[in-house]
Amino acid sequence: MAFLQLTAIIVDDYDEAIDFFTRALGFDLAEDSPSLTNDGRPKRWVVVRPPGGETGILLAQADGDRQSRAVGDQHAGRVGFFLRVDDFDASCQRMRDAGVQFLGEPRTEPYGRVVVFRDIAGNRWDLLGPAAS
């Protein structure tokens, strides 16, 4: 058996990213522990995940110019993350109230309702909800 445990998002600041994911998206802070880089410098191991989810997101603070340039452009401007929710309208409203930037209005597709938003780093996400019955 295999499953995807973590994916990483490069961010500018740990605490700002934690606030965005927990407050705006409603994720749980699963871990925030001191750690070390490969060459021994201090960093943090920060994991957030949707409530009840098994796959988490490692929030990796940019280290150096190359990583700093990748913040917000990890997928070259494409949607790279997909968040499925049970209550699309309530999730949209909570996110709007938290100041999340949406890139258009929600639309209905054969697979469900969808709207694109940006995370704290500028990456594009699809917020996905169930198809209308």
CORMOUR-V599205 format. One record per run of one state. SS is the DSSP state (helix for helix, strand for strand, loop for the rest). FROM is the first residue (numbers start at 1). TO is the last residue. Records with the same first field share a line. If there is no record, write none. Layout:
SS=FROM-TO ; FROM-TO
This chain:
loop=1-5 ; 12-13 ; 25-27 ; 37-41 ; 50-55 ; 62-64 ; 71-78 ; 85-87 ; 98-100 ; 103-106 ; 110-111 ; 119-123 ; 130-133
strand=6-11 ; 28-36 ; 42-49 ; 56-61 ; 79-84 ; 101-102 ; 107-109 ; 112-118 ; 124-129
helix=14-24 ; 65-70 ; 88-97
